[in-house]
Amino acid sequence: SSDVLDTCFNVQLVRATDLLLVGVDRVLAALEKRAFEHKLTPTIGRSHGIHAEPTTFGVKLAGYHAEFQRARTRLVLARGEA
């Protein structure tokens, strides 16, 4: 029946989200580690696709970390809706 299918689909969504969260947490840990490791590694900054003020590779990685953190928050909220 449709009730059973809907329930099964919900269980699949929750379990899949749990797996994704484990992976995202691993990515976050790696980004944090590398950001600190490269906090003084110089790199070329970019603005609108062209070279800009110099920055560090650690700052770039910290930006990616922030993006993944926001994505993780959205994933947790989506899991709560499932």
MOPAC internal coordinates of N, CA, C and O (Angstrom, degrees):
PM7 1SCF
backbone

  N    0.0000 0     0.00 0     0.00 0    0    0    0
  C    1.4445 1     0.00 0     0.00 0    1    0    0
  C    1.5242 1   109.07 1     0.00 0    2    1    0
  O    1.2310 1   120.90 1   -14.00 1    3    2    1
  N    1.2864 1   115.89 1   166.00 1    3    2    1
  C    1.4617 1   121.37 1  -179.10 1    5    3    2
  C    1.5184 1   112.06 1   -65.37 1    6    5    3
  O    1.2310 1   120.13 1   147.91 1    7    6    5
  N    1.3285 1   117.35 1   -32.09 1    7    6    5
  C    1.4656 1   120.01 1   179.36 1    9    7    6
  C    1.5293 1   110.89 1   -62.31 1   10    9    7
  O    1.2310 1   120.62 1   137.20 1   11   10    9
  N    1.3149 1   116.41 1   -42.80 1   11   10    9
  C    1.4602 1   120.82 1  -179.85 1   13   11   10
  C    1.5329 1   109.63 1   -67.20 1   14   13   11
  O    1.2310 1   120.13 1   136.81 1   15   14   13
  N    1.3122 1   117.35 1   -43.19 1   15   14   13
  C    1.4656 1   120.98 1   179.86 1   17   15   14
  C    1.5276 1   111.25 1   -62.57 1   18   17   15
  O    1.2310 1   120.12 1   136.95 1   19   18   17
  N    1.3142 1   117.37 1   -43.05 1   19   18   17
  C    1.4645 1   121.13 1   178.93 1   21   19   18
  C    1.5272 1   110.90 1   -63.25 1   22   21   19
  O    1.2310 1   120.80 1   138.73 1   23   22   21
  N    1.3206 1   116.08 1   -41.27 1   23   22   21
  C    1.4609 1   120.17 1   179.26 1   25   23   22
  C    1.5256 1   110.83 1   -65.78 1   26   25   23
  O    1.2310 1   120.52 1   136.56 1   27   26   25
  N    1.3252 1   116.61 1   -43.44 1   27   26   25
  C    1.4652 1   120.73 1   178.99 1   29   27   26
  C    1.5228 1   110.89 1   -63.09 1   30   29   27
  O    1.2310 1   120.50 1   137.87 1   31   30   29
  N    1.3258 1   116.65 1   -42.13 1   31   30   29
  C    1.4585 1   120.64 1   179.37 1   33   31   30
  C    1.5237 1   110.29 1   -62.88 1   34   33   31
  O    1.2310 1   120.64 1   140.25 1   35   34   33
  N    1.3216 1   116.38 1   -39.75 1   35   34   33
  C    1.4637 1   120.34 1   178.56 1   37   35   34
  C    1.5205 1   110.69 1   -63.51 1   38   37   35
  O    1.2310 1   120.17 1   136.02 1   39   38   37
  N    1.3229 1   117.29 1   -43.98 1   39   38   37
  C    1.4683 1   120.92 1   178.69 1   41   39   38
  C    1.5270 1   110.15 1   -62.04 1   42   41   39
  O    1.2310 1   120.10 1   139.13 1   43   42   41
  N    1.3238 1   117.42 1   -40.87 1   43   42   41
  C    1.4627 1   121.13 1   177.99 1   45   43   42
  C    1.5275 1   110.91 1   -62.64 1   46   45   43
  O    1.2310 1   120.19 1   137.42 1   47   46   45
  N    1.3082 1   117.24 1   -42.58 1   47   46   45
  C    1.4621 1   120.85 1   179.59 1   49   47   46
  C    1.5229 1   111.73 1   -62.24 1   50   49   47
  O    1.2310 1   120.58 1   136.04 1   51   50   49
  N    1.3162 1   116.49 1   -43.96 1   51   50   49
  C    1.4598 1   120.70 1  -179.18 1   53   51   50
  C    1.5262 1   110.43 1   -65.18 1   54   53   51
  O    1.2310 1   120.40 1   135.51 1   55   54   53
  N    1.3269 1   116.84 1   -44.49 1   55   54   53
  C    1.4684 1   120.15 1  -179.94 1   57   55   54
  C    1.5263 1   111.12 1   -65.89 1   58   57   55
  O    1.2310 1   120.33 1   138.94 1   59   58   57
  N    1.3238 1   116.97 1   -41.06 1   59   58   57
  C    1.4649 1   120.19 1   178.27 1   61   59   58
  C    1.5261 1   110.88 1   -64.02 1   62   61   59
  O    1.2310 1   120.60 1   140.48 1   63   62   61
  N    1.3198 1   116.47 1   -39.52 1   63   62   61
  C    1.4592 1   120.25 1   178.30 1   65   63   62
  C    1.5226 1   110.58 1   -64.54 1   66   65   63
  O    1.2310 1   120.24 1   140.91 1   67   66   65
  N    1.3252 1   117.15 1   -39.09 1   67   66   65
  C    1.4625 1   120.37 1   177.33 1   69   67   66
  C    1.5271 1   110.99 1   -60.43 1   70   69   67
  O    1.2310 1   120.42 1   138.40 1   71   70   69
  N    1.3349 1   116.80 1   -41.60 1   71   70   69
  C    1.4637 1   120.65 1   177.68 1   73   71   70
  C    1.5296 1   110.81 1   -64.64 1   74   73   71
  O    1.2310 1   120.66 1   137.49 1   75   74   73
  N    1.3208 1   116.34 1   -42.51 1   75   74   73
  C    1.4583 1   120.26 1   179.16 1   77   75   74
  C    1.5292 1   111.54 1   -63.25 1   78   77   75
  O    1.2310 1   120.55 1   140.26 1   79   78   77
  N    1.3194 1   116.55 1   -39.74 1   79   78   77
  C    1.4650 1   120.10 1   179.76 1   81   79   78
  C    1.5292 1   111.71 1   -63.61 1   82   81   79
  O    1.2310 1   120.41 1   142.93 1   83   82   81
  N    1.3145 1   116.82 1   -37.07 1   83   82   81
  C    1.4653 1   120.03 1   176.67 1   85   83   82
  C    1.5334 1   109.44 1   -62.05 1   86   85   83
  O    1.2310 1   120.40 1   135.43 1   87   86   85
  N    1.3199 1   116.83 1   -44.57 1   87   86   85
  C    1.4607 1   120.70 1   178.77 1   89   87   86
  C    1.5108 1   112.76 1   -65.00 1   90   89   87
  O    1.2310 1   120.49 1   137.51 1   91   90   89
  N    1.3112 1   116.67 1   -42.49 1   91   90   89
  C    1.4654 1   120.67 1   179.28 1   93   91   90
  C    1.5266 1   110.19 1   -64.19 1   94   93   91
  O    1.2310 1   120.23 1   140.89 1   95   94   93
  N    1.3160 1   117.16 1   -39.11 1   95   94   93
  C    1.4696 1   120.15 1   177.81 1   97   95   94
  C    1.5287 1   111.02 1   -62.89 1   98   97   95
  O    1.2310 1   120.36 1   142.56 1   99   98   97
  N    1.3219 1   116.91 1   -37.44 1   99   98   97
  C    1.4680 1   120.19 1   177.15 1  101   99   98
  C    1.5223 1   110.72 1   -66.35 1  102  101   99
  O    1.2310 1   120.32 1   138.55 1  103  102  101
  N    1.3157 1   117.00 1   -41.45 1  103  102  101
  C    1.4615 1   120.88 1   177.96 1  105  103  102
  C    1.5268 1   110.22 1   -63.45 1  106  105  103
  O    1.2310 1   120.49 1   136.20 1  107  106  105
  N    1.3221 1   116.66 1   -43.80 1  107  106  105
  C    1.4649 1   120.73 1   179.01 1  109  107  106
  C    1.5302 1   111.42 1   -60.00 1  110  109  107
  O    1.2310 1   120.58 1   136.76 1  111  110  109
  N    1.3153 1   116.51 1   -43.24 1  111  110  109
  C    1.4680 1   120.24 1   179.86 1  113  111  110
  C    1.5305 1   110.43 1   -63.85 1  114  113  111
  O    1.2310 1   120.46 1   137.45 1  115  114  113
  N    1.3265 1   116.72 1   -42.55 1  115  114  113
  C    1.4648 1   120.17 1   179.88 1  117  115  114
  C    1.5233 1   111.19 1   -66.04 1  118  117  115
  O    1.2310 1   120.23 1   137.55 1  119  118  117
  N    1.3339 1   117.16 1   -42.45 1  119  118  117
  C    1.4632 1   120.15 1   178.70 1  121  119  118
  C    1.5258 1   111.44 1   -63.11 1  122  121  119
  O    1.2310 1   120.52 1   138.37 1  123  122  121
  N    1.3310 1   116.61 1   -41.63 1  123  122  121
  C    1.4582 1   119.87 1   179.79 1  125  123  122
  C    1.5330 1   110.57 1   -63.39 1  126  125  123
  O    1.2310 1   120.79 1   134.88 1  127  126  125
  N    1.3220 1   116.09 1   -45.12 1  127  126  125
  C    1.4583 1   120.83 1   179.75 1  129  127  126
  C    1.5278 1   110.60 1   -59.91 1  130  129  127
  O    1.2310 1   120.69 1   131.21 1  131  130  129
  N    1.3260 1   116.29 1   -48.79 1  131  130  129
  C    1.4681 1   120.42 1  -177.71 1  133  131  130
  C    1.5258 1   112.01 1   -69.39 1  134  133  131
  O    1.2310 1   120.00 1   147.34 1  135  134  133
  N    1.3135 1   117.60 1   -32.66 1  135  134  133
  C    1.4665 1   120.03 1   178.69 1  137  135  134
  C    1.5288 1   110.13 1   -62.31 1  138  137  135
  O    1.2310 1   120.33 1   136.15 1  139  138  137
  N    1.3271 1   116.97 1   -43.85 1  139  138  137
  C    1.4594 1   119.95 1   177.79 1  141  139  138
  C    1.5269 1   110.96 1   -68.74 1  142  141  139
  O    1.2310 1   120.91 1   143.00 1  143  142  141
  N    1.3331 1   115.86 1   -37.00 1  143  142  141
  C    1.4644 1   120.16 1  -179.92 1  145  143  142
  C    1.5300 1   111.18 1   -62.91 1  146  145  143
  O    1.2310 1   120.29 1   144.65 1  147  146  145
  N    1.3299 1   117.05 1   -35.35 1  147  146  145
  C    1.4707 1   121.90 1  -175.40 1  149  147  146
  C    1.5261 1   112.56 1  -109.06 1  150  149  147
  O    1.2310 1   120.42 1  -154.58 1  151  150  149
  N    1.3255 1   116.79 1    25.42 1  151  150  149
  C    1.4635 1   118.49 1  -176.89 1  153  151  150
  C    1.5215 1   113.37 1   -64.66 1  154  153  151
  O    1.2310 1   119.93 1   160.64 1  155  154  153
  N    1.3143 1   117.74 1   -19.36 1  155  154  153
  C    1.4623 1   120.67 1   178.84 1  157  155  154
  C    1.5305 1   113.07 1  -115.01 1  158  157  155
  O    1.2310 1   120.01 1  -172.76 1  159  158  157
  N    1.3270 1   117.58 1     7.24 1  159  158  157
  C    1.4622 1   121.25 1   179.67 1  161  159  158
  C    1.5260 1   109.04 1   -79.91 1  162  161  159
  O    1.2310 1   120.38 1   -67.04 1  163  162  161
  N    1.3452 1   116.88 1   112.96 1  163  162  161
  C    1.4685 1   118.39 1  -177.38 1  165  163  162
  C    1.5306 1   112.32 1   -71.47 1  166  165  163
  O    1.2310 1   121.51 1   -31.72 1  167  166  165
  N    1.3031 1   114.71 1   148.28 1  167  166  165
  C    1.4652 1   121.44 1   175.92 1  169  167  166
  C    1.5168 1   108.39 1  -151.75 1  170  169  167
  O    1.2310 1   121.29 1   -16.66 1  171  170  169
  N    1.3058 1   115.13 1   163.34 1  171  170  169
  C    1.4627 1   120.33 1  -179.89 1  173  171  170
  C    1.5209 1   109.22 1   -78.92 1  174  173  171
  O    1.2310 1   120.82 1   -51.89 1  175  174  173
  N    1.3089 1   116.03 1   128.11 1  175  174  173
  C    1.4524 1   120.13 1   174.32 1  177  175  174
  C    1.5224 1   110.04 1   -76.30 1  178  177  175
  O    1.2310 1   120.52 1   -20.06 1  179  178  177
  N    1.3144 1   116.61 1   159.94 1  179  178  177
  C    1.4672 1   119.88 1   179.29 1  181  179  178
  C    1.5220 1   108.79 1  -133.96 1  182  181  179
  O    1.2310 1   121.65 1   -36.87 1  183  182  181
  N    1.3149 1   114.44 1   143.13 1  183  182  181
  C    1.4503 1   121.03 1   177.32 1  185  183  182
  C    1.5233 1   107.63 1  -142.35 1  186  185  183
  O    1.2310 1   120.34 1   -60.76 1  187  186  185
  N    1.3071 1   116.96 1   119.24 1  187  186  185
  C    1.4639 1   122.46 1  -178.83 1  189  187  186
  C    1.5223 1   111.36 1    55.76 1  190  189  187
  O    1.2310 1   120.82 1  -142.90 1  191  190  189
  N    1.3414 1   116.04 1    37.10 1  191  190  189
  C    1.4553 1   120.59 1   175.01 1  193  191  190
  C    1.5162 1   115.45 1    81.19 1  194  193  191
  O    1.2310 1   119.57 1  -175.89 1  195  194  193
  N    1.3179 1   118.43 1     4.11 1  195  194  193
  C    1.4647 1   120.78 1   178.18 1  197  195  194
  C    1.5268 1   109.31 1  -123.72 1  198  197  195
  O    1.2310 1   120.98 1   -17.04 1  199  198  197
  N    1.3212 1   115.74 1   162.96 1  199  198  197
  C    1.4611 1   119.89 1  -179.55 1  201  199  198
  C    1.5235 1   110.98 1   -60.07 1  202  201  199
  O    1.2310 1   121.63 1   -35.74 1  203  202  201
  N    1.3274 1   114.48 1   144.26 1  203  202  201
  C    1.4678 1   120.98 1   179.72 1  205  203  202
  C    1.5285 1   107.88 1  -137.24 1  206  205  203
  O    1.2310 1   120.61 1    20.55 1  207  206  205
  N    1.3113 1   116.44 1  -159.45 1  207  206  205
  C    1.4576 1   121.26 1  -179.39 1  209  207  206
  C    1.5271 1   110.65 1   -59.86 1  210  209  207
  O    1.2310 1   120.37 1   -36.90 1  211  210  209
  N    1.3314 1   116.90 1   143.10 1  211  210  209
  C    1.4654 1   119.42 1   176.32 1  213  211  210
  C    1.5297 1   110.78 1   -61.05 1  214  213  211
  O    1.2310 1   121.36 1   -30.11 1  215  214  213
  N    1.2998 1   115.00 1   149.89 1  215  214  213
  C    1.4625 1   121.66 1   177.08 1  217  215  214
  C    1.5188 1   107.44 1  -141.66 1  218  217  215
  O    1.2310 1   119.83 1    12.82 1  219  218  217
  N    1.3028 1   117.92 1  -167.18 1  219  218  217
  C    1.4609 1   120.03 1   176.01 1  221  219  218
  C    1.5186 1   109.20 1  -116.39 1  222  221  219
  O    1.2310 1   121.72 1   -25.79 1  223  222  221
  N    1.3226 1   114.31 1   154.21 1  223  222  221
  C    1.4593 1   119.13 1   178.46 1  225  223  222
  C    1.5258 1   110.36 1   -64.30 1  226  225  223
  O    1.2310 1   120.66 1   148.04 1  227  226  225
  N    1.3256 1   116.35 1   -31.96 1  227  226  225
  C    1.4590 1   120.38 1   177.77 1  229  227  226
  C    1.5191 1   112.69 1   -61.96 1  230  229  227
  O    1.2310 1   120.66 1   142.30 1  231  230  229
  N    1.3395 1   116.35 1   -37.70 1  231  230  229
  C    1.4696 1   120.02 1   178.23 1  233  231  230
  C    1.5286 1   109.69 1   -65.64 1  234  233  231
  O    1.2310 1   120.56 1   139.32 1  235  234  233
  N    1.3281 1   116.53 1   -40.68 1  235  234  233
  C    1.4718 1   119.13 1   177.69 1  237  235  234
  C    1.5247 1   110.59 1   -62.16 1  238  237  235
  O    1.2310 1   120.58 1   135.39 1  239  238  237
  N    1.3328 1   116.49 1   -44.61 1  239  238  237
  C    1.4616 1   119.83 1   179.22 1  241  239  238
  C    1.5242 1   111.76 1   -65.24 1  242  241  239
  O    1.2310 1   120.38 1   144.91 1  243  242  241
  N    1.3246 1   116.88 1   -35.09 1  243  242  241
  C    1.4663 1   120.22 1   177.07 1  245  243  242
  C    1.5326 1   110.28 1   -64.03 1  246  245  243
  O    1.2310 1   120.40 1   143.96 1  247  246  245
  N    1.3257 1   116.84 1   -36.04 1  247  246  245
  C    1.4621 1   120.16 1   176.10 1  249  247  246
  C    1.5238 1   111.61 1   -64.20 1  250  249  247
  O    1.2310 1   120.91 1   137.62 1  251  250  249
  N    1.3334 1   115.87 1   -42.38 1  251  250  249
  C    1.4720 1   119.21 1   176.58 1  253  251  250
  C    1.5232 1   110.66 1   -63.70 1  254  253  251
  O    1.2310 1   120.58 1   141.87 1  255  254  253
  N    1.3293 1   116.49 1   -38.13 1  255  254  253
  C    1.4653 1   120.71 1   177.94 1  257  255  254
  C    1.5328 1   110.10 1   -60.00 1  258  257  255
  O    1.2310 1   120.83 1   136.06 1  259  258  257
  N    1.3251 1   116.02 1   -43.94 1  259  258  257
  C    1.4635 1   119.98 1   179.69 1  261  259  258
  C    1.5265 1   110.95 1   -63.04 1  262  261  259
  O    1.2310 1   120.49 1   140.46 1  263  262  261
  N    1.3309 1   116.66 1   -39.54 1  263  262  261
  C    1.4663 1   119.66 1   178.34 1  265  263  262
  C    1.5234 1   111.25 1   -64.56 1  266  265  263
  O    1.2310 1   120.26 1   136.04 1  267  266  265
  N    1.3221 1   117.10 1   -43.96 1  267  266  265
  C    1.4630 1   120.24 1   178.81 1  269  267  266
  C    1.5264 1   111.27 1   -66.23 1  270  269  267
  O    1.2310 1   120.27 1   146.09 1  271  270  269
  N    1.3263 1   117.08 1   -33.91 1  271  270  269
  C    1.4649 1   120.16 1   177.80 1  273  271  270
  C    1.5300 1   110.19 1   -64.33 1  274  273  271
  O    1.2310 1   120.52 1   136.75 1  275  274  273
  N    1.3291 1   116.60 1   -43.25 1  275  274  273
  C    1.4723 1   119.89 1   177.29 1  277  275  274
  C    1.5294 1   110.64 1   -64.20 1  278  277  275
  O    1.2310 1   120.44 1   139.69 1  279  278  277
  N    1.3291 1   116.77 1   -40.31 1  279  278  277
  C    1.4670 1   120.59 1   178.70 1  281  279  278
  C    1.5272 1   110.49 1   -63.83 1  282  281  279
  O    1.2310 1   120.55 1   141.21 1  283  282  281
  N    1.3349 1   116.55 1   -38.79 1  283  282  281
  C    1.4628 1   120.24 1   178.85 1  285  283  282
  C    1.5269 1   110.56 1   -63.47 1  286  285  283
  O    1.2310 1   120.94 1   138.05 1  287  286  285
  N    1.3182 1   115.81 1   -41.95 1  287  286  285
  C    1.4657 1   120.00 1   178.38 1  289  287  286
  C    1.5263 1   110.61 1   -60.68 1  290  289  287
  O    1.2310 1   120.34 1   136.49 1  291  290  289
  N    1.3206 1   116.96 1   -43.51 1  291  290  289
  C    1.4713 1   120.19 1   177.96 1  293  291  290
  C    1.5246 1   111.23 1   -64.00 1  294  293  291
  O    1.2310 1   120.55 1   142.44 1  295  294  293
  N    1.3332 1   116.55 1   -37.56 1  295  294  293
  C    1.4626 1   120.26 1   179.23 1  297  295  294
  C    1.5291 1   110.94 1   -65.76 1  298  297  295
  O    1.2310 1   120.34 1   139.39 1  299  298  297
  N    1.3207 1   116.95 1   -40.61 1  299  298  297
  C    1.4670 1   120.91 1   177.81 1  301  299  298
  C    1.5324 1   110.02 1   -63.45 1  302  301  299
  O    1.2310 1   120.85 1   137.83 1  303  302  301
  N    1.3369 1   115.97 1   -42.17 1  303  302  301
  C    1.4706 1   119.32 1   178.09 1  305  303  302
  C    1.5285 1   111.05 1   -64.31 1  306  305  303
  O    1.2310 1   120.04 1   140.78 1  307  306  305
  N    1.3288 1   117.54 1   -39.22 1  307  306  305
  C    1.4606 1   120.80 1   178.84 1  309  307  306
  C    1.5366 1   110.35 1   -66.18 1  310  309  307
  O    1.2310 1   120.75 1   142.58 1  311  310  309
  N    1.3399 1   116.17 1   -37.42 1  311  310  309
  C    1.4626 1   119.54 1   178.07 1  313  311  310
  C    1.5187 1   110.44 1   -62.51 1  314  313  311
  O    1.2310 1   120.47 1   141.52 1  315  314  313
  N    1.3146 1   116.71 1   -38.48 1  315  314  313
  C    1.4554 1   120.66 1   178.61 1  317  315  314
  C    1.5278 1   112.89 1   -66.11 1  318  317  315
  O    1.2310 1   120.69 1   154.08 1  319  318  317
  N    1.3200 1   116.29 1   -25.92 1  319  318  317
  C    1.4686 1   120.38 1   178.12 1  321  319  318
  C    1.5263 1   112.36 1   -81.82 1  322  321  319
  O    1.2310 1   120.67 1   161.54 1  323  322  321
  N    1.3344 1   116.32 1   -18.46 1  323  322  321
  C    1.4735 1   119.65 1  -175.16 1  325  323  322
  C    1.5019 1   112.33 1   -73.22 1  326  325  323
  O    1.2310 1   120.10 1   180.00 1  327  326  325

